[in-house]
Amino acid sequence: MEKHLFLTGPTGCGKSAALRAVLGPSLLNAGGFVTELERRPDGSLLRCSLLPAAAAGGAEGFEALPYLDLSGPSPVHDSEVFRSEGVRLLQEAAWYPFAVLDGIGGFELLIPQFRAALTELLNAEQPLVGVLMGRKEAEALCRRLGLSERVQANIAQLWKALKADPDSRIADLSGLHRKKSLRTLEQWAEEYAR
């Protein structure tokens, strides 16, 4: 089994939910980060925040760091969250039995320090599991936030690198691939997170 597993699929297909359900309490032993989504009563996205992966396993006392706010008339994103805390969480992930990256593929890839820390982690022997934004989702994000096409270029470059890496696998959680991808996630967790 490859050491690096990334779940992908359309927005709302349950990538993060599957990751959290399968890993469960073992998230307490994980380095890396998770994204916390805050929604309005109608289900639309209100805010995205960054937290250490252990917070998804039930550890308390972590402050959620908002990096995307959709509450106003136009979206506001805070790159500093990834430049500082995101980089720190990637660097510290090496100290844990495995890392969680939930998720990768947005405007954080515009930040050189974050890309460098991510590349270093991907080149390490560290087992990791994560959620990877698809190209269509990256395009939609760029349009919604008014970001440059560099985000799309960076996600395409990351996809290319992961597909070429013999230690990495991308598992699609959409449609016909869902059951097989969930089994792959369970196998990864059994080998690297238990």
PyMOL commands that set and color helices and strands:
alter all, ss='L'
color gray80, all
select helices_A, chain A and resi 15-29+53-56+80-95+107-110+112-123+135-145+150-164+175-192
alter helices_A, ss='H'
color red, helices_A
select strands_A, chain A and resi 4-8+30-39+45-52+65-69+76-77+98-104+128-132+168-172
alter strands_A, ss='S'
color yellow, strands_A
deselect
rebuild
show_as cartoon
